[in-house]
């Protein structure tokens, strides 16, 4: 019988809702970044940094973030 692969919890996935109503699903954040006492609070700053990098490369800036939630199944 084949063995199952061990689950790799190296990343946490988040669903983002922007103030203009757009969504972004399964945004990846390293779980090591979320180990502090703040819980998921640092995720917003990390995702905003990702958005700035994406905007610099694509030329299409994102609006402000309205809410961040963990993706289902996390």
Steps between C-alpha positions, in 0.01 A plus 500: 500500500633844407585745773338841519725800468559687822315828507724798462385790717769735377238746373167642613249606235278807530199635311511878453207735445589845371296815562404520131332157529767292326625176654826317504500139616771275638765765556801321645684614815783305662378351827827602665392863455188437711655332803487801734240588759311718249353197319396589144538878548841520320342343191343831394835680482658207317217483246516877447873459428417224249243732339761777465742257332229375263394858418859601427539211256157518335426872516153433648480608865257334741261692719500497880427172676159476667534158667728198523386150595669163492404291201264212581680179584788672678 
